[in-house]
Amino acid sequence: MLLAVDVGNTQTMFGLFDLGDSLSAYIRSFAERRATAQATAAFMEDHPLIVAPVAGMKAPPLDFDHYLGVDATRDLFDHMRDVVWVNLLGLPSLALPNGIQIVARRFHEVEAFAAAAHVPVEVEVADPA
């Protein structure tokens, strides 16, 4: 089965993070990411699990992001900040159906699964509006 890929949408999403043609900008970004990962790892030694929202918005319909433009893509990333940093730092996390994300320390997936087993499926969340 051949899947159709919307290259334009992907380029729009990743184009938001364009660092230009300078290799030094990429090296600085890598160094910043590494420093952030080290600081996060140190923080998580005292706080081994983090509970965060998956997104700062109501769940959108399926395939809502199929043809987003630049502004809508930027808005989506702004609302999905708790997903972006977790992936950027390579941390294990579980997104639960109630909109909660449990983030664990690197290589501690079992702790995230154990914590998720104690979270009720339905959690009353205050409406941010």
Backbone as XML, in Angstrom:
<?xml version="1.0"?>
<chain id="A" units="angstrom">
  <residue number="1" name="MET">
    <atom name="N" x="0.851" y="-1.172" z="0.000"/>
    <atom name="CA" x="0.000" y="0.000" z="0.000"/>
    <atom name="C" x="0.902" y="1.241" z="0.000"/>
  </residue>
  <residue number="2" name="LEU">
    <atom name="N" x="0.651" y="2.149" z="-0.871"/>
    <atom name="CA" x="1.414" y="3.381" z="-0.985"/>
    <atom name="C" x="0.675" y="4.498" z="-0.263"/>
  </residue>
  <residue number="3" name="LEU">
    <atom name="N" x="1.370" y="5.180" z="0.645"/>
    <atom name="CA" x="0.765" y="6.279" z="1.376"/>
    <atom name="C" x="1.098" y="7.596" z="0.696"/>
  </residue>
  <residue number="4" name="ALA">
    <atom name="N" x="0.107" y="8.431" z="0.566"/>
    <atom name="CA" x="0.337" y="9.765" z="0.000"/>
    <atom name="C" x="0.882" y="10.665" z="1.101"/>
  </residue>
  <residue number="5" name="VAL">
    <atom name="N" x="1.931" y="11.379" z="0.822"/>
    <atom name="CA" x="2.543" y="12.268" z="1.795"/>
    <atom name="C" x="2.420" y="13.691" z="1.288"/>
  </residue>
  <residue number="6" name="ASP">
    <atom name="N" x="1.950" y="14.554" z="2.157"/>
    <atom name="CA" x="1.826" y="15.963" z="1.813"/>
    <atom name="C" x="3.157" y="16.640" z="2.137"/>
  </residue>
  <residue number="7" name="VAL">
    <atom name="N" x="4.043" y="16.716" z="1.170"/>
    <atom name="CA" x="5.375" y="17.274" z="1.367"/>
    <atom name="C" x="5.283" y="18.748" z="1.737"/>
  </residue>
  <residue number="8" name="GLY">
    <atom name="N" x="4.357" y="19.462" z="1.143"/>
    <atom name="CA" x="4.209" y="20.889" z="1.442"/>
    <atom name="C" x="3.906" y="21.134" z="2.907"/>
  </residue>
  <residue number="9" name="ASN">
    <atom name="N" x="3.016" y="20.338" z="3.496"/>
    <atom name="CA" x="2.670" y="20.482" z="4.905"/>
    <atom name="C" x="3.883" y="20.191" z="5.790"/>
  </residue>
  <residue number="10" name="THR">
    <atom name="N" x="4.634" y="19.167" z="5.455"/>
    <atom name="CA" x="5.828" y="18.818" z="6.220"/>
    <atom name="C" x="6.868" y="19.923" z="6.130"/>
  </residue>
  <residue number="11" name="GLN">
    <atom name="N" x="7.066" y="20.474" z="4.943"/>
    <atom name="CA" x="8.019" y="21.576" z="4.779"/>
    <atom name="C" x="7.572" y="22.805" z="5.567"/>
  </residue>
  <residue number="12" name="THR">
    <atom name="N" x="6.275" y="23.050" z="5.615"/>
    <atom name="CA" x="5.758" y="24.176" z="6.386"/>
    <atom name="C" x="6.063" y="23.967" z="7.866"/>
  </residue>
  <residue number="13" name="MET">
    <atom name="N" x="5.795" y="22.754" z="8.374"/>
    <atom name="CA" x="6.027" y="22.473" z="9.785"/>
    <atom name="C" x="7.496" y="22.650" z="10.153"/>
  </residue>
  <residue number="14" name="PHE">
    <atom name="N" x="8.378" y="22.055" z="9.398"/>
    <atom name="CA" x="9.795" y="22.122" z="9.732"/>
    <atom name="C" x="10.417" y="23.450" z="9.303"/>
  </residue>
  <residue number="15" name="GLY">
    <atom name="N" x="9.798" y="24.159" z="8.397"/>
    <atom name="CA" x="10.283" y="25.467" z="7.990"/>
    <atom name="C" x="10.204" y="26.487" z="9.110"/>
  </residue>
  <residue number="16" name="LEU">
    <atom name="N" x="9.337" y="26.240" z="10.083"/>
    <atom name="CA" x="9.231" y="27.141" z="11.224"/>
    <atom name="C" x="10.512" y="27.141" z="12.061"/>
  </residue>
  <residue number="17" name="PHE">
    <atom name="N" x="11.322" y="26.104" z="11.891"/>
    <atom name="CA" x="12.528" y="25.952" z="12.702"/>
    <atom name="C" x="13.787" y="26.125" z="11.871"/>
  </residue>
  <residue number="18" name="ASP">
    <atom name="N" x="13.697" y="26.832" z="10.786"/>
    <atom name="CA" x="14.842" y="27.028" z="9.895"/>
    <atom name="C" x="15.906" y="27.869" z="10.582"/>
  </residue>
  <residue number="19" name="LEU">
    <atom name="N" x="17.123" y="27.343" z="10.641"/>
    <atom name="CA" x="18.240" y="28.044" z="11.259"/>
    <atom name="C" x="19.157" y="28.682" z="10.229"/>
  </residue>
  <residue number="20" name="GLY">
    <atom name="N" x="18.739" y="28.647" z="8.975"/>
    <atom name="CA" x="19.555" y="29.237" z="7.921"/>
    <atom name="C" x="20.629" y="28.277" z="7.426"/>
  </residue>
  <residue number="21" name="ASP">
    <atom name="N" x="21.576" y="28.830" z="6.683"/>
    <atom name="CA" x="22.621" y="28.007" z="6.065"/>
    <atom name="C" x="23.895" y="27.924" z="6.898"/>
  </residue>
  <residue number="22" name="SER">
    <atom name="N" x="23.953" y="28.607" z="8.007"/>
    <atom name="CA" x="25.167" y="28.656" z="8.811"/>
    <atom name="C" x="25.303" y="27.410" z="9.683"/>
  </residue>
  <residue number="23" name="LEU">
    <atom name="N" x="26.413" y="26.729" z="9.559"/>
    <atom name="CA" x="26.669" y="25.554" z="10.384"/>
    <atom name="C" x="26.781" y="25.944" z="11.856"/>
  </residue>
  <residue number="24" name="SER">
    <atom name="N" x="27.277" y="27.115" z="12.143"/>
    <atom name="CA" x="27.444" y="27.542" z="13.533"/>
    <atom name="C" x="26.094" y="27.649" z="14.255"/>
  </residue>
  <residue number="25" name="ALA">
    <atom name="N" x="25.043" y="28.037" z="13.548"/>
    <atom name="CA" x="23.711" y="28.101" z="14.166"/>
    <atom name="C" x="23.242" y="26.707" z="14.578"/>
  </residue>
  <residue number="26" name="TYR">
    <atom name="N" x="23.509" y="25.708" z="13.754"/>
    <atom name="CA" x="23.131" y="24.334" z="14.090"/>
    <atom name="C" x="23.952" y="23.819" z="15.261"/>
  </residue>
  <residue number="27" name="ILE">
    <atom name="N" x="25.227" y="24.144" z="15.292"/>
    <atom name="CA" x="26.091" y="23.706" z="16.392"/>
    <atom name="C" x="25.631" y="24.350" z="17.704"/>
  </residue>
  <residue number="28" name="ARG">
    <atom name="N" x="25.286" y="25.647" z="17.672"/>
    <atom name="CA" x="24.776" y="26.320" z="18.870"/>
    <atom name="C" x="23.465" y="25.680" z="19.337"/>
  </residue>
  <residue number="29" name="SER">
    <atom name="N" x="22.594" y="25.345" z="18.392"/>
    <atom name="CA" x="21.321" y="24.705" z="18.764"/>
    <atom name="C" x="21.550" y="23.350" z="19.411"/>
  </residue>
  <residue number="30" name="PHE">
    <atom name="N" x="22.492" y="22.585" z="18.874"/>
    <atom name="CA" x="22.799" y="21.280" z="19.444"/>
    <atom name="C" x="23.354" y="21.446" z="20.856"/>
  </residue>
  <residue number="31" name="ALA">
    <atom name="N" x="24.234" y="22.406" z="21.047"/>
    <atom name="CA" x="24.803" y="22.659" z="22.383"/>
    <atom name="C" x="23.711" y="23.093" z="23.360"/>
  </residue>
  <residue number="32" name="GLU">
    <atom name="N" x="22.788" y="23.926" z="22.893"/>
    <atom name="CA" x="21.673" y="24.369" z="23.746"/>
    <atom name="C" x="20.774" y="23.197" z="24.112"/>
  </residue>
  <residue number="33" name="ARG">
    <atom name="N" x="20.489" y="22.335" z="23.146"/>
    <atom name="CA" x="19.675" y="21.150" z="23.420"/>
    <atom name="C" x="20.351" y="20.258" z="24.443"/>
  </residue>
  <residue number="34" name="ARG">
    <atom name="N" x="21.663" y="20.060" z="24.297"/>
    <atom name="CA" x="22.400" y="19.208" z="25.235"/>
    <atom name="C" x="22.370" y="19.799" z="26.649"/>
  </residue>
  <residue number="35" name="ALA">
    <atom name="N" x="22.564" y="21.102" z="26.772"/>
    <atom name="CA" x="22.520" y="21.753" z="28.082"/>
    <atom name="C" x="21.127" y="21.631" z="28.699"/>
  </residue>
  <residue number="36" name="THR">
    <atom name="N" x="20.099" y="21.791" z="27.878"/>
    <atom name="CA" x="18.720" y="21.649" z="28.360"/>
    <atom name="C" x="18.452" y="20.218" z="28.814"/>
  </residue>
  <residue number="37" name="ALA">
    <atom name="N" x="18.948" y="19.241" z="28.058"/>
    <atom name="CA" x="18.774" y="17.833" z="28.432"/>
    <atom name="C" x="19.468" y="17.542" z="29.759"/>
  </residue>
  <residue number="38" name="GLN">
    <atom name="N" x="20.655" y="18.081" z="29.962"/>
    <atom name="CA" x="21.380" y="17.859" z="31.219"/>
    <atom name="C" x="20.658" y="18.507" z="32.397"/>
  </residue>
  <residue number="39" name="ALA">
    <atom name="N" x="20.158" y="19.717" z="32.212"/>
    <atom name="CA" x="19.430" y="20.406" z="33.279"/>
    <atom name="C" x="18.127" y="19.667" z="33.605"/>
  </residue>
  <residue number="40" name="THR">
    <atom name="N" x="17.454" y="19.188" z="32.580"/>
    <atom name="CA" x="16.209" y="18.443" z="32.789"/>
    <atom name="C" x="16.488" y="17.137" z="33.511"/>
  </residue>
  <residue number="41" name="ALA">
    <atom name="N" x="17.549" y="16.437" z="33.134"/>
    <atom name="CA" x="17.913" y="15.181" z="33.797"/>
    <atom name="C" x="18.214" y="15.424" z="35.274"/>
  </residue>
  <residue number="42" name="ALA">
    <atom name="N" x="18.916" y="16.502" z="35.587"/>
    <atom name="CA" x="19.220" y="16.823" z="36.983"/>
    <atom name="C" x="17.932" y="17.125" z="37.758"/>
  </residue>
  <residue number="43" name="PHE">
    <atom name="N" x="17.033" y="17.896" z="37.154"/>
    <atom name="CA" x="15.744" y="18.202" z="37.787"/>
    <atom name="C" x="14.951" y="16.925" z="38.043"/>
  </residue>
  <residue number="44" name="MET">
    <atom name="N" x="14.974" y="16.019" z="37.070"/>
    <atom name="CA" x="14.162" y="14.804" z="37.181"/>
    <atom name="C" x="14.749" y="13.779" z="38.140"/>
  </residue>
  <residue number="45" name="GLU">
    <atom name="N" x="15.967" y="13.977" z="38.608"/>
    <atom name="CA" x="16.484" y="13.112" z="39.665"/>
    <atom name="C" x="15.687" y="13.327" z="40.951"/>
  </residue>
  <residue number="46" name="ASP">
    <atom name="N" x="15.252" y="14.558" z="41.195"/>
    <atom name="CA" x="14.417" y="14.861" z="42.363"/>
    <atom name="C" x="12.931" y="14.734" z="42.061"/>
  </residue>
  <residue number="47" name="HIS">
    <atom name="N" x="12.570" y="14.834" z="40.783"/>
    <atom name="CA" x="11.165" y="14.761" z="40.351"/>
    <atom name="C" x="11.096" y="13.750" z="39.200"/>
  </residue>
  <residue number="48" name="PRO">
    <atom name="N" x="11.079" y="12.452" z="39.511"/>
    <atom name="CA" x="11.214" y="11.433" z="38.462"/>
    <atom name="C" x="10.045" y="11.333" z="37.481"/>
  </residue>
  <residue number="49" name="LEU">
    <atom name="N" x="8.901" y="11.872" z="37.840"/>
    <atom name="CA" x="7.749" y="11.869" z="36.939"/>
    <atom name="C" x="7.185" y="13.277" z="36.835"/>
  </residue>
  <residue number="50" name="ILE">
    <atom name="N" x="6.815" y="13.648" z="35.639"/>
    <atom name="CA" x="6.178" y="14.940" z="35.409"/>
    <atom name="C" x="4.816" y="14.674" z="34.783"/>
  </residue>
  <residue number="51" name="VAL">
    <atom name="N" x="3.797" y="15.315" z="35.330"/>
    <atom name="CA" x="2.455" y="15.224" z="34.765"/>
    <atom name="C" x="2.190" y="16.549" z="34.059"/>
  </residue>
  <residue number="52" name="ALA">
    <atom name="N" x="1.887" y="16.460" z="32.782"/>
    <atom name="CA" x="1.670" y="17.661" z="31.983"/>
    <atom name="C" x="0.514" y="17.405" z="31.014"/>
  </residue>
  <residue number="53" name="PRO">
    <atom name="N" x="-0.093" y="18.464" z="30.528"/>
    <atom name="CA" x="-1.115" y="18.250" z="29.496"/>
    <atom name="C" x="-0.448" y="17.807" z="28.193"/>
  </residue>
  <residue number="54" name="VAL">
    <atom name="N" x="-1.177" y="17.046" z="27.404"/>
    <atom name="CA" x="-0.673" y="16.693" z="26.078"/>
    <atom name="C" x="-0.697" y="17.937" z="25.203"/>
  </residue>
  <residue number="55" name="ALA">
    <atom name="N" x="-1.779" y="18.677" z="25.287"/>
    <atom name="CA" x="-1.919" y="19.878" z="24.464"/>
    <atom name="C" x="-2.713" y="20.923" z="25.225"/>
  </residue>
  <residue number="56" name="GLY">
    <atom name="N" x="-2.440" y="22.173" z="24.944"/>
    <atom name="CA" x="-3.173" y="23.265" z="25.565"/>
    <atom name="C" x="-4.382" y="23.653" z="24.745"/>
  </residue>
  <residue number="57" name="MET">
    <atom name="N" x="-5.129" y="22.664" z="24.293"/>
    <atom name="CA" x="-6.327" y="22.908" z="23.488"/>
    <atom name="C" x="-7.204" y="21.668" z="23.543"/>
  </residue>
  <residue number="58" name="LYS">
    <atom name="N" x="-8.441" y="21.818" z="23.147"/>
    <atom name="CA" x="-9.318" y="20.650" z="23.060"/>
    <atom name="C" x="-8.841" y="19.749" z="21.934"/>
  </residue>
  <residue number="59" name="ALA">
    <atom name="N" x="-9.120" y="18.474" z="22.061"/>
    <atom name="CA" x="-8.688" y="17.519" z="21.033"/>
    <atom name="C" x="-9.324" y="17.874" z="19.687"/>
  </residue>
  <residue number="60" name="PRO">
    <atom name="N" x="-8.506" y="18.034" z="18.660"/>
    <atom name="CA" x="-9.030" y="18.352" z="17.330"/>
    <atom name="C" x="-9.543" y="17.090" z="16.643"/>
  </residue>
  <residue number="61" name="PRO">
    <atom name="N" x="-10.312" y="17.249" z="15.573"/>
    <atom name="CA" x="-10.779" y="16.078" z="14.829"/>
    <atom name="C" x="-9.618" y="15.382" z="14.118"/>
  </residue>
  <residue number="62" name="LEU">
    <atom name="N" x="-9.824" y="14.134" z="13.774"/>
    <atom name="CA" x="-8.812" y="13.377" z="13.041"/>
    <atom name="C" x="-8.451" y="14.087" z="11.742"/>
  </residue>
  <residue number="63" name="ASP">
    <atom name="N" x="-7.212" y="14.022" z="11.348"/>
    <atom name="CA" x="-6.702" y="14.622" z="10.112"/>
    <atom name="C" x="-6.867" y="16.133" z="10.048"/>
  </residue>
  <residue number="64" name="PHE">
    <atom name="N" x="-7.020" y="16.794" z="11.203"/>
    <atom name="CA" x="-7.195" y="18.244" z="11.196"/>
    <atom name="C" x="-5.973" y="18.962" z="10.655"/>
  </residue>
  <residue number="65" name="ASP">
    <atom name="N" x="-4.807" y="18.328" z="10.763"/>
    <atom name="CA" x="-3.575" y="19.001" z="10.369"/>
    <atom name="C" x="-3.124" y="18.642" z="8.961"/>
  </residue>
  <residue number="66" name="HIS">
    <atom name="N" x="-4.027" y="18.092" z="8.183"/>
    <atom name="CA" x="-3.651" y="17.623" z="6.846"/>
    <atom name="C" x="-3.174" y="18.751" z="5.930"/>
  </residue>
  <residue number="67" name="TYR">
    <atom name="N" x="-3.822" y="19.902" z="5.985"/>
    <atom name="CA" x="-3.439" y="21.015" z="5.097"/>
    <atom name="C" x="-3.358" y="22.329" z="5.867"/>
  </residue>
  <residue number="68" name="LEU">
    <atom name="N" x="-2.545" y="22.360" z="6.902"/>
    <atom name="CA" x="-2.393" y="23.589" z="7.675"/>
    <atom name="C" x="-1.444" y="24.542" z="6.974"/>
  </residue>
  <residue number="69" name="GLY">
    <atom name="N" x="-1.681" y="25.810" z="7.151"/>
    <atom name="CA" x="-0.750" y="26.808" z="6.637"/>
    <atom name="C" x="0.272" y="27.167" z="7.708"/>
  </residue>
  <residue number="70" name="VAL">
    <atom name="N" x="1.102" y="28.147" z="7.433"/>
    <atom name="CA" x="2.182" y="28.528" z="8.338"/>
    <atom name="C" x="1.638" y="29.004" z="9.685"/>
  </residue>
  <residue number="71" name="ASP">
    <atom name="N" x="0.665" y="29.914" z="9.681"/>
    <atom name="CA" x="0.146" y="30.457" z="10.940"/>
    <atom name="C" x="-0.543" y="29.380" z="11.774"/>
  </residue>
  <residue number="72" name="ALA">
    <atom name="N" x="-1.340" y="28.522" z="11.140"/>
    <atom name="CA" x="-2.027" y="27.461" z="11.866"/>
    <atom name="C" x="-1.029" y="26.430" z="12.403"/>
  </residue>
  <residue number="73" name="THR">
    <atom name="N" x="0.044" y="26.180" z="11.655"/>
    <atom name="CA" x="1.074" y="25.253" z="12.119"/>
    <atom name="C" x="1.785" y="25.834" z="13.338"/>
  </residue>
  <residue number="74" name="ARG">
    <atom name="N" x="2.130" y="27.113" z="13.292"/>
    <atom name="CA" x="2.775" y="27.769" z="14.433"/>
    <atom name="C" x="1.857" y="27.715" z="15.653"/>
  </residue>
  <residue number="75" name="ASP">
    <atom name="N" x="0.569" y="27.971" z="15.459"/>
    <atom name="CA" x="-0.404" y="27.917" z="16.549"/>
    <atom name="C" x="-0.479" y="26.507" z="17.137"/>
  </residue>
  <residue number="76" name="LEU">
    <atom name="N" x="-0.467" y="25.489" z="16.270"/>
    <atom name="CA" x="-0.496" y="24.106" z="16.730"/>
    <atom name="C" x="0.730" y="23.806" z="17.590"/>
  </residue>
  <residue number="77" name="PHE">
    <atom name="N" x="1.907" y="24.175" z="17.134"/>
    <atom name="CA" x="3.130" y="23.933" z="17.906"/>
    <atom name="C" x="3.103" y="24.690" z="19.234"/>
  </residue>
  <residue number="78" name="ASP">
    <atom name="N" x="2.554" y="25.903" z="19.229"/>
    <atom name="CA" x="2.445" y="26.654" z="20.477"/>
    <atom name="C" x="1.570" y="25.916" z="21.491"/>
  </residue>
  <residue number="79" name="HIS">
    <atom name="N" x="0.512" y="25.268" z="21.005"/>
    <atom name="CA" x="-0.377" y="24.520" z="21.894"/>
    <atom name="C" x="0.184" y="23.154" z="22.281"/>
  </residue>
  <residue number="80" name="MET">
    <atom name="N" x="1.128" y="22.655" z="21.525"/>
    <atom name="CA" x="1.673" y="21.312" z="21.771"/>
    <atom name="C" x="3.057" y="21.364" z="22.425"/>
  </residue>
  <residue number="81" name="ARG">
    <atom name="N" x="3.355" y="22.421" z="23.150"/>
    <atom name="CA" x="4.694" y="22.604" z="23.718"/>
    <atom name="C" x="5.122" y="21.455" z="24.615"/>
  </residue>
  <residue number="82" name="ASP">
    <atom name="N" x="4.198" y="20.848" z="25.347"/>
    <atom name="CA" x="4.592" y="19.755" z="26.233"/>
    <atom name="C" x="4.901" y="18.468" z="25.481"/>
  </residue>
  <residue number="83" name="VAL">
    <atom name="N" x="4.537" y="18.386" z="24.240"/>
    <atom name="CA" x="4.931" y="17.247" z="23.412"/>
    <atom name="C" x="6.309" y="17.504" z="22.798"/>
  </residue>
  <residue number="84" name="VAL">
    <atom name="N" x="6.535" y="18.729" z="22.386"/>
    <atom name="CA" x="7.775" y="19.077" z="21.686"/>
    <atom name="C" x="9.000" y="18.876" z="22.575"/>
  </residue>
  <residue number="85" name="TRP">
    <atom name="N" x="8.986" y="19.396" z="23.803"/>
    <atom name="CA" x="10.184" y="19.276" z="24.640"/>
    <atom name="C" x="10.456" y="17.841" z="25.042"/>
  </residue>
  <residue number="86" name="VAL">
    <atom name="N" x="9.400" y="17.060" z="25.246"/>
    <atom name="CA" x="9.577" y="15.655" z="25.611"/>
    <atom name="C" x="10.266" y="14.902" z="24.471"/>
  </residue>
  <residue number="87" name="ASN">
    <atom name="N" x="9.799" y="15.124" z="23.261"/>
    <atom name="CA" x="10.419" y="14.462" z="22.109"/>
    <atom name="C" x="11.823" y="14.984" z="21.848"/>
  </residue>
  <residue number="88" name="LEU">
    <atom name="N" x="12.017" y="16.285" z="21.950"/>
    <atom name="CA" x="13.327" y="16.886" z="21.719"/>
    <atom name="C" x="14.380" y="16.298" z="22.658"/>
  </residue>
  <residue number="89" name="LEU">
    <atom name="N" x="13.990" y="16.032" z="23.905"/>
    <atom name="CA" x="14.928" y="15.524" z="24.901"/>
    <atom name="C" x="14.967" y="13.999" z="24.964"/>
  </residue>
  <residue number="90" name="GLY">
    <atom name="N" x="14.157" y="13.336" z="24.152"/>
    <atom name="CA" x="14.176" y="11.875" z="24.106"/>
    <atom name="C" x="13.654" y="11.219" z="25.370"/>
  </residue>
  <residue number="91" name="LEU">
    <atom name="N" x="12.665" y="11.840" z="26.005"/>
    <atom name="CA" x="12.119" y="11.300" z="27.244"/>
    <atom name="C" x="10.924" y="10.398" z="26.954"/>
  </residue>
  <residue number="92" name="PRO">
    <atom name="N" x="10.775" y="9.326" z="27.719"/>
    <atom name="CA" x="9.597" y="8.471" z="27.535"/>
    <atom name="C" x="8.374" y="9.144" z="28.153"/>
  </residue>
  <residue number="93" name="SER">
    <atom name="N" x="7.259" y="9.034" z="27.476"/>
    <atom name="CA" x="6.028" y="9.584" z="28.023"/>
    <atom name="C" x="4.847" y="8.781" z="27.526"/>
  </residue>
  <residue number="94" name="LEU">
    <atom name="N" x="3.769" y="8.895" z="28.259"/>
    <atom name="CA" x="2.505" y="8.265" z="27.888"/>
    <atom name="C" x="1.450" y="9.341" z="27.795"/>
  </residue>
  <residue number="95" name="ALA">
    <atom name="N" x="0.745" y="9.383" z="26.701"/>
    <atom name="CA" x="-0.384" y="10.293" z="26.545"/>
    <atom name="C" x="-1.641" y="9.491" z="26.844"/>
  </residue>
  <residue number="96" name="LEU">
    <atom name="N" x="-2.347" y="9.880" z="27.884"/>
    <atom name="CA" x="-3.547" y="9.165" z="28.297"/>
    <atom name="C" x="-4.780" y="9.748" z="27.616"/>
  </residue>
  <residue number="97" name="PRO">
    <atom name="N" x="-5.842" y="8.951" z="27.505"/>
    <atom name="CA" x="-7.051" y="9.430" z="26.813"/>
    <atom name="C" x="-7.685" y="10.658" z="27.457"/>
  </residue>
  <residue number="98" name="ASN">
    <atom name="N" x="-7.387" y="10.924" z="28.705"/>
    <atom name="CA" x="-7.972" y="12.080" z="29.387"/>
    <atom name="C" x="-7.193" y="13.371" z="29.146"/>
  </residue>
  <residue number="99" name="GLY">
    <atom name="N" x="-6.155" y="13.324" z="28.285"/>
    <atom name="CA" x="-5.393" y="14.519" z="27.952"/>
    <atom name="C" x="-4.168" y="14.742" z="28.816"/>
  </residue>
  <residue number="100" name="ILE">
    <atom name="N" x="-3.890" y="13.810" z="29.721"/>
    <atom name="CA" x="-2.732" y="13.910" z="30.596"/>
    <atom name="C" x="-1.556" y="13.170" z="29.963"/>
  </residue>
  <residue number="101" name="GLN">
    <atom name="N" x="-0.388" y="13.748" z="30.114"/>
    <atom name="CA" x="0.851" y="13.126" z="29.652"/>
    <atom name="C" x="1.737" y="12.876" z="30.874"/>
  </residue>
  <residue number="102" name="ILE">
    <atom name="N" x="2.211" y="11.651" z="31.022"/>
    <atom name="CA" x="3.134" y="11.320" z="32.103"/>
    <atom name="C" x="4.519" y="11.171" z="31.488"/>
  </residue>
  <residue number="103" name="VAL">
    <atom name="N" x="5.453" y="11.984" z="31.959"/>
    <atom name="CA" x="6.816" y="12.014" z="31.432"/>
    <atom name="C" x="7.750" y="11.426" z="32.483"/>
  </residue>
  <residue number="104" name="ALA">
    <atom name="N" x="8.606" y="10.508" z="32.055"/>
    <atom name="CA" x="9.564" y="9.874" z="32.964"/>
    <atom name="C" x="10.993" y="10.225" z="32.557"/>
  </residue>
  <residue number="105" name="ARG">
    <atom name="N" x="11.930" y="9.886" z="33.417"/>
    <atom name="CA" x="13.346" y="10.069" z="33.112"/>
    <atom name="C" x="13.744" y="9.148" z="31.965"/>
  </residue>
  <residue number="106" name="ARG">
    <atom name="N" x="14.811" y="9.507" z="31.290"/>
    <atom name="CA" x="15.299" y="8.662" z="30.197"/>
    <atom name="C" x="15.541" y="7.254" z="30.721"/>
  </residue>
  <residue number="107" name="PHE">
    <atom name="N" x="15.131" y="6.287" z="29.921"/>
    <atom name="CA" x="15.309" y="4.866" z="30.200"/>
    <atom name="C" x="14.498" y="4.376" z="31.404"/>
  </residue>
  <residue number="108" name="HIS">
    <atom name="N" x="13.483" y="5.124" z="31.810"/>
    <atom name="CA" x="12.627" y="4.729" z="32.935"/>
    <atom name="C" x="11.172" y="4.610" z="32.482"/>
  </residue>
  <residue number="109" name="GLU">
    <atom name="N" x="10.964" y="3.980" z="31.344"/>
    <atom name="CA" x="9.620" y="3.803" z="30.807"/>
    <atom name="C" x="8.707" y="3.070" z="31.789"/>
  </residue>
  <residue number="110" name="VAL">
    <atom name="N" x="9.269" y="2.104" z="32.504"/>
    <atom name="CA" x="8.474" y="1.300" z="33.441"/>
    <atom name="C" x="7.816" y="2.193" z="34.493"/>
  </residue>
  <residue number="111" name="GLU">
    <atom name="N" x="8.522" y="3.229" z="34.945"/>
    <atom name="CA" x="7.941" y="4.148" z="35.928"/>
    <atom name="C" x="6.741" y="4.893" z="35.351"/>
  </residue>
  <residue number="112" name="ALA">
    <atom name="N" x="6.822" y="5.280" z="34.089"/>
    <atom name="CA" x="5.694" y="5.975" z="33.457"/>
    <atom name="C" x="4.490" y="5.038" z="33.349"/>
  </residue>
  <residue number="113" name="PHE">
    <atom name="N" x="4.724" y="3.782" z="32.951"/>
    <atom name="CA" x="3.625" y="2.813" z="32.862"/>
    <atom name="C" x="3.012" y="2.550" z="34.233"/>
  </residue>
  <residue number="114" name="ALA">
    <atom name="N" x="3.842" y="2.419" z="35.256"/>
    <atom name="CA" x="3.342" y="2.158" z="36.606"/>
    <atom name="C" x="2.489" y="3.334" z="37.093"/>
  </residue>
  <residue number="115" name="ALA">
    <atom name="N" x="2.939" y="4.541" z="36.849"/>
    <atom name="CA" x="2.173" y="5.722" z="37.264"/>
    <atom name="C" x="0.848" y="5.805" z="36.507"/>
  </residue>
  <residue number="116" name="ALA">
    <atom name="N" x="0.881" y="5.508" z="35.217"/>
    <atom name="CA" x="-0.336" y="5.585" z="34.396"/>
    <atom name="C" x="-1.407" y="4.629" z="34.889"/>
  </residue>
  <residue number="117" name="ALA">
    <atom name="N" x="-0.993" y="3.522" z="35.460"/>
    <atom name="CA" x="-1.959" y="2.539" z="35.960"/>
    <atom name="C" x="-2.788" y="3.096" z="37.119"/>
  </residue>
  <residue number="118" name="HIS">
    <atom name="N" x="-2.313" y="4.174" z="37.759"/>
    <atom name="CA" x="-3.008" y="4.751" z="38.906"/>
    <atom name="C" x="-3.805" y="6.007" z="38.564"/>
  </residue>
  <residue number="119" name="VAL">
    <atom name="N" x="-3.821" y="6.392" z="37.300"/>
    <atom name="CA" x="-4.549" y="7.592" z="36.885"/>
    <atom name="C" x="-5.919" y="7.179" z="36.359"/>
  </residue>
  <residue number="120" name="PRO">
    <atom name="N" x="-6.985" y="7.744" z="36.908"/>
    <atom name="CA" x="-8.313" y="7.408" z="36.390"/>
    <atom name="C" x="-8.440" y="7.819" z="34.922"/>
  </residue>
  <residue number="121" name="VAL">
    <atom name="N" x="-9.215" y="7.081" z="34.185"/>
    <atom name="CA" x="-9.393" y="7.368" z="32.764"/>
    <atom name="C" x="-10.032" y="8.736" z="32.574"/>
  </residue>
  <residue number="122" name="GLU">
    <atom name="N" x="-10.991" y="9.060" z="33.425"/>
    <atom name="CA" x="-11.651" y="10.354" z="33.315"/>
    <atom name="C" x="-11.212" y="11.238" z="34.466"/>
  </residue>
  <residue number="123" name="VAL">
    <atom name="N" x="-10.646" y="12.362" z="34.124"/>
    <atom name="CA" x="-10.209" y="13.332" z="35.119"/>
    <atom name="C" x="-10.899" y="14.643" z="34.801"/>
  </residue>
  <residue number="124" name="GLU">
    <atom name="N" x="-11.478" y="15.255" z="35.808"/>
    <atom name="CA" x="-12.156" y="16.535" z="35.593"/>
    <atom name="C" x="-11.091" y="17.612" z="35.451"/>
  </residue>
  <residue number="125" name="VAL">
    <atom name="N" x="-11.109" y="18.292" z="34.326"/>
    <atom name="CA" x="-10.147" y="19.338" z="34.057"/>
    <atom name="C" x="-10.896" y="20.659" z="33.895"/>
  </residue>
  <residue number="126" name="ALA">
    <atom name="N" x="-10.393" y="21.696" z="34.529"/>
    <atom name="CA" x="-11.025" y="23.009" z="34.432"/>
    <atom name="C" x="-10.876" y="23.537" z="33.003"/>
  </residue>
  <residue number="127" name="ASP">
    <atom name="N" x="-11.908" y="24.183" z="32.535"/>
    <atom name="CA" x="-11.885" y="24.785" z="31.204"/>
    <atom name="C" x="-11.013" y="26.038" z="31.262"/>
  </residue>
  <residue number="128" name="PRO">
    <atom name="N" x="-9.979" y="26.131" z="30.399"/>
    <atom name="CA" x="-9.054" y="27.268" z="30.464"/>
    <atom name="C" x="-9.690" y="28.606" z="30.046"/>
  </residue>
  <residue number="129" name="ALA">
    <atom name="N" x="-10.878" y="28.569" z="29.487"/>
    <atom name="CA" x="-11.505" y="29.816" z="29.006"/>
    <atom name="C" x="-12.076" y="30.654" z="30.113"/>
  </residue>
</chain>
